[in-house]
Amino acid sequence: MRKKTIAVMLLAAMLTVSASKALANSEPVLASVEWVLAKINPLNERVTKLEQRVQQLEQEVEKLKRQLEAAK
């Protein structure tokens, strides 16, 4: 019975240490991912706005082309 108790305690200690190491190792990765996302999101928004502006300008160009063709 005593050996069983010691074995269970050892197993619990090993699992605790393993879980702690895993947590410690994952936090820097999580922080890195959050940092990258914080850098990418503003760029993503800017690209989206620029794409919308390009589409708007393309529509204006097409409108002017149609007006030019109609004037001929």
N, C-alpha and C positions, 0 to 999 in steps of 0.2 A: 504494500500500500504506500509506503514512504517513497519507494522508487517511482511509483506512478505519479505521485504528487510532484516530485522533483522534475520528472520528465515533462509534466504539464506546465510547470512554472518556466522551465527552460524554453519550451516551445512558445509560450506566451511572450517571453522576453525577446526571443528571436523575431517573432512577428512584429512586435512593437518597434524594434530597432529597424527592421526592414521597411516598415511603413513610414517611420520617421525619415529614413534616408530617401525613400521615394518622394515624400512630400518636399523635402529640402531640395531635391534635384528638380522637381517639377516647378517650383515657384519661380526660379530664374527664367525658365522657359516661358512661363505664363507672363511674366513681366516683359520679356523680350517681345512676345507676340503682341501684347497690349501696346508697347512702344511702337512697333512697326505699324500696327493698325492706326495709331494716333498720327503717324506720319503719312500713311497712305490715304486715309479718309479725306483730308483737305484736298489732296491732289485729285482724288476721285471726283469730288464735288466740282473742282475747277475744270476738269476734263469734261464733265457732263455739261457744265455751263458753256464751255467753248464749243462742244458739239452742237448744242442747241443754237448757238449764235451762228455757226457755220451753216446749219440748215436754214436758218432765217435769211441769211445773206444769199444762199443759193436760190431761195424762193424769190427774193427781190430781183436777182439777176434774171431768172426765168421770166418774171413779170416784165422787166425792162426789155428783154428780147422780144416778147410778144408785142409790146407797144411799138417797138422799132419795126417789126414786120408789118404791123397794121398801118404804120405811117407810110410805108412804101407804096 
